[in-house]
Amino acid sequence: MRAPDWLTARPIAHRGLHDRARGLVENMPGAVRAAVAGRFGIEVDVQLSSDGEAMVHHDDALGRLTDGSGALAELTAAQLKQVPFKDTAERMMTLGDLCALVDGAVPLLIEVKSHFDGDRKLVARMAQVLAAYRGPAAVMSFDPDQVLALRQALPQLPRGVTAQRRYDDDYWDKLAPAKRDAMLHLRHGLQTRPHFVAYWVRDLPAPAPWIARNLFGCALLTWTVRTPEQRQHAARYADQMIFEGFRPE
């Protein structure tokens, strides 16, 4: 169950090495190129379009970074690739676009965004795209069902669980208590069999990732490291950090 050494060899840029003041917007080509230039791994998010394409974008709706509004799941890939962004002339990429851009230069860490509805079409599309990719890539999700889907559809790739100690803040209110409980303490680990855990830096140290790391050999990443204090904390408790807002030396 060990993750490959390349996953923890270098810091990982959260949504690419982005800086909106310089026109480098998260999950956009410029942020990806900047991370490659710095030899950092790249963490990205993928969402499903209405026609079954894997789109590189964090939010499940337009508006925060883009013009317009509406759910990504209600728009085709072609429509999403035409959406204007507020701070860049670049446009949304597909997962295939991302793979062609990086071309194996640095590791990719791809997070599957989920509606926790059991829909596995996004993972199925990812499996099609990544089957032809020869660079280092790993996959992960908060949703245990999606991690299980990754295990079944992409058994050759390192897979991980994105996690935190509790799921009681506003972001998780949309989930039924049973769904939140299933995510607690990595209790699904014997089924999903992750190679690594990506844990919230504010929640370290914690028993579950300690057990995964020290008893089962999982690598421990921590997100999202933004301050010098968090950087020191990450170095103490994790094998590598997913960072944002600064450039590691």
Number of C-alpha atoms within 10 A of each C-alpha: 14 13 20 16 9 12 24 19 13 18 20 30 34 27 26 28 30 25 17 13 8 11 16 21 24 23 26 25 22 20 24 28 18 18 24 21 12 15 16 26 28 28 24 24 23 25 25 29 23 15 12 18 23 25 27 26 24 17 15 17 18 18 14 11 17 16 11 12 11 11 14 20 18 14 17 16 21 13 13 20 15 11 17 16 19 15 15 16 11 18 16 23 21 23 23 18 15 19 20 11 15 18 15 15 15 23 24 25 25 22 24 25 21 20 11 16 10 12 13 17 15 21 25 18 17 24 18 13 17 16 13 10 15 10 15 18 22 22 27 27 23 19 23 25 21 24 28 22 20 27 21 14 18 21 12 11 19 22 28 31 28 24 23 24 19 13 17 11 7 7 8 13 11 11 15 10 12 8 15 16 14 14 22 15 17 23 13 17 17 8 12 21 17 28 25 28 27 24 25 19 22 16 13 19 17 14 12 18 27 19 14 20 19 11 9 16 16 23 26 26 27 29 25 22 23 17 13 10 9 18 19 11 18 26 12 12 18 23 18 22 28 28 27 20 14 14 13 13 5
